[in-house]
């Protein structure tokens, strides 16, 4: 037993790259996850405000809101643009003309809330801010009275007024499982060729080494597409998750989402010197892209620094495409930018992974 122990220990320590990756990668992943779970102590939601009233009541509301949100005074068109078109804010508040006059005359006055229900969590925060504002106004002995003010909500982005938690969890976790299956499957398959002794045959095959690898990647790509579609369809029938207005747009988006995932699998194979190294590297990619890309939770719950860097992660664009399709009822036209960006990530990951793998294994 002692001899077997020493032999296996020496074999494990001989692969210094695997030892290094096994120690460093978990530290990196833990740092990312720890940062994501650390909430901001004083989170400030971005809140466009349209002051069409220009009266004392609206002015008091805006003053109180500034203590709890990043208020941006804009016109009505800009507010709708930020919420509906750019999705930069979950909601915008409109104080309509005549608000102060109606209130001071004892009549009920409406406050208009323009919302993007696809970001239901942030919309809820804005509504809570309005309630807190009323309470603080009462504490300051302000003449505002809640019963004279009514909140009218207008959905700018789709038909789903109150999306449930499944709209976040089903597409997010579906993509995470595809990441797990495709990345590990792709990377392991590439290194299995080496372990089985078939890699030298691929090197001398008349079809060309790169084309042989692309053929293998095509299989993983097809498997990933089928897996993601099955999971989304299951979520639709089991939990009522919307699949959007266009089946063609759904299929196109799924194809675009799986492309960079396969590219990550190829990149993992290229970075890993051995099959054993694919496990920590692949797991690091899965956890990092899931965390930063909003697969586990909405991006607004993470620290501000993480929200800023999440835009460079392809999974963020994938989730945005899902929300545009499923919650905002947008079709092919709205997905053009998202699909293009995902395709660019796929090309970059695949090309880099192929180059690294060829260099490691002396491809011609």
N, C-alpha and C positions, 0 to 999 in steps of 0.2 A: 504493500500500500504506500509506503514511504517513497519508493522509487517512482510509482505512478504519479504521486503528488508532485514530486520535484520535476518530473518530466513535463507534466502539464503546466506547471508554473513557469518553467523556462520557455515553453512554447508561447504562453500568453504574454510574457514579458518581451519576447523577441519582436513582436509586432508593436513597436514603439508608437507608431501612428495611432493604433487602436487605443493604446493606453492613454495617450495624450487627449484624444477625442473624448474618451469615456470620462475624463476628469474635467476638461474645459467646457465641453458642450453643456453639461448639466448646470454649471455655474452661470453660463450665459442665459439659458432658458429660465432658470429660477429668477434671475434678475429681471427678465422681461415680464414674467408672470407676477412677480412681487410688485413691480411698478404698476402693472395694470390693476391689481387688486387694491392698491393704495388710493383711496378716493381723495379728491380735492377737499380741503377743509372748508373752503369758501367758494363753492362752484358758482359761477355766474353764467347764466344762459344768455345767448345772444337774442336780443328782442328788438326787432324793428317796431317803431311806434309812429303812427300817422296822426298828427294833431291838426285836424280840420276844424276844430272848435276854436282854438286860440283863446279860450276863456279861463277863468280862475279854477273851475273844477278840473278840467283836463290838465292844467298846469300843476295842480296839487298831486294828481295821480302820477304824472311823469316824474315829479320830484321824489315821490316815495318809491317809485319803481327803480330809480337809479341806485338805491341802496341794496337791491337784491338782484339786479340783472345788468347786462351790458346793453344799455338802451341806445338805439341809433334812431334819431329822428329823420324820417324819410317821407317822400310823398307816396301816394297810394300805388302808383304804378311800380315804383321801386320796391315797395313792400311785397306786392304780389310776385314780382320777379324773383326776389330772394327766397320766398317760400315755395312758389309753384314751379319756377323754371330752373333755378340754380340749386334749390334744396339746401340753402345755406342757413336757414332758420326754420325751426319747427312751427313757429306761429308768429303772427304780427298782430298788434293791437291797433285798432282804428277808433279814435275819438271823433265821432261825426260832428258835422257842423250843427250848432244849436244845442249841444250837450249841456253846457253850463246854463243857458237860458231855460231849457226845459226843467232842469233840476231846481233852479232857484224859484221857478214858478210852481214847484210842487208836483210836477208831472214826471212820470217814469222816463228815464233816458236810457238808450241802448248803447252798449259798448260792443263794437264788432271785433270778433276774433277770427282772423284768417289763418287756417291751419293746414298742416300736412300730416294727416293721420298715420302715414307710414312711419312717422317718428312719434308714436303715441306716448312714449315715456316723457319726452321733452314737452309735448303739448300739455300733459298732466302737470308738469312743473310750472308751466306758465299759468295755468288755472290756479294752482296753489299760491303762486305769487300774487294774483289778484285778490285772493282771500286774505292773505297776510297784509296786503296793502290796505284793505278795508279796516282790518283790525287796528293797524297802526294809526290810520287816520282817526279812528274813534279814540284811541289812546291820547292822541294829540289834541283832542277836543275840536277836531275839524268839523265843519258843518255837513260833511258828506254823510249820507245815510244809505246803507246797503239796499234797503227796500225800494229806494228810488232809482236804482241802477239795475239793469238787466243785461246779461251777457248773451249775445247772439253769435253762434259759431258757424262759420262758412268753410266748408271743405273745398280746397283749391285743387287738389291733386287726384281725386278719384272718387269711387263710390263707397269705399270702406270707411265708415264713420268711426268705428271703434275696433281696430284690429286686435286680435288676441295674441297671446304669447306664442302660439304655434307658428305665426307668420315670421317670427324671429328664429325659433328653435329648429323648425323643420328644414328650411333651406340651409341654415348655418351648420347644423350637425350632419346633414346629408353631404354637404361639400367636405366637411372634415373627414367623414368616413371614406369618401372618394380619395382624398389626400392620402390617408393611411394606406388604402388598398393599392392605389396606382403607384405611389412613390416607392413603397417597399417592394411591390411586385416588379416594377421596372428595374430598380437598382439591383435587386437580388437576381433577376433573370440574366442581366448582363454579366454578373460575376459568376453565375452558375455555368455559363459557357466556358469560362476559364477553368473552373473546378472539374467539369466533365471532360476537359481536353478537346472540346470542339472549337475553341477560339482560334487556334492555329489554322484550322480548316477554313474558318471564315476569312482569315487574313489572306489566304491564297485563292479564295473563291473567285471565279471569273466575273461575278456580278458586282464585285467591289464591296469593300468592308463597310463603308458608310451606308450604302444602299441596303445591305443586309441588316444593319442596325436600325435603319428607318423602318424596315419591314417589321421588326420586332416591336418598335414603338407604336406602329399602327395598330397592332393587336391590343396593346395596353390602352390606346386611345379609344378604340371601339368598346372595350370592356368598361372603361370609365364612363363613357356616354350612357351606355345601357344602365349601369348601376345608378347614376345620378337621376336619370329619368324615372327609373323604377321607384326610387325613394321619394321623389317629388309626387309622382302619381299616387303612391301609397298615402302620403300626407294629405293629398287632396281628398281622397275617399274616406280616410280614417278620421281626419281632423278638420276637414272643411277648408283647407288652405287653398286659396285661389291660385290658378295656374296662368292667369292673365287672359287678355282678350284674343290672343293669336297663338295657336299651336305652332305655327311656323316660327314665330319669334321665340317661343320657348325652346324649340329644338336648336335654333341658331345660337341662342345664348348658352345653352348647355354645351354645345360643341366648342364655343369660345372659352368657356370656363374650364373645360377638361384639358384643353391644349396646353396651357402653362403648367398644369399639374403633371402631365406627362413629361414636359420639359424639365421640371424639378426632379422627377425621377431619374432622368438621364444625367442631370447635373450631379445628383447624389452619387450615381455610379461613377462619374468622372472624378469626383473629389475623393471617393473612398478607394484606398489602395487594396483593400481586401473586402470579402463579403461581410466579415464581422464589423467593419467600420461603417457599413451602410445603415446599421440599426441606430446608433446614436445620432448620426448625421441626418437620417431620414426623420427620426423622431423630433430632432431640433427644428427642422423645417416645418413639420406638421404643427407643432405646438406654437412656434413663433408666428407663422402665417395665420393660424386660427385665432390667436390672441390679438394680434395687431389688426387683422382684417375684420373683426366684428363677428366671427362665427359663433362665439359663445355668449356674447353680450353686446348690447348697442354701444357704439363708439363713445357716446356722450357720457357714459358712466366712468370712463377711464380718465386719467390725468390729462391736462391740456397738452403737455409735451407729446404724449402718445397719440393724441388726436391729430397733431400736426404731421407726424411722420407716417400715420396710417395711410395717407393718400398715395404713398409710393409703393404700397403693398397690393399685389394683384387681387388678393381675396377681398379687399375693400371695394374694388371696382366690381367684382363678381356679385357681392352682396347688394351693391347699389343697383346693378342690373336686375337682380331678383326683386328688389323693392319697387323699381320702376315698373316691372312687368306685373307683379302680383298685387301690389297695393295701390299703385298709381294708375293702373289700367293703361299703360303706354304700350305702343306697338313697335314695329320694326324701326320706324324713323327715330324714335327716342333712344334706341339701343346702338345706333351707329358708332358713336364715340366709344361707348363701353366695349363693344365687340372689337373695335380696332385696337384699343389699348390692351385688351386681353390677348389678342393675336400677336401683338408686338412682344409681350412678355413671353409667350410661347416660343416664338422664333428665337429670342435672345437666350432663353434657358436651354433650349434644345441645341442650338449652335455651340454654345459654350460647353455644354455637357459632352457633345460629340467630339469636340476638339480635345478636351481633357482626356477622354477615354481613349481616343486614338493615340495621343501622346504617351499615355501610360503603357499601352499594349503594342506599341510599334506598328500601328496601322500604316498601310502603304498610301 
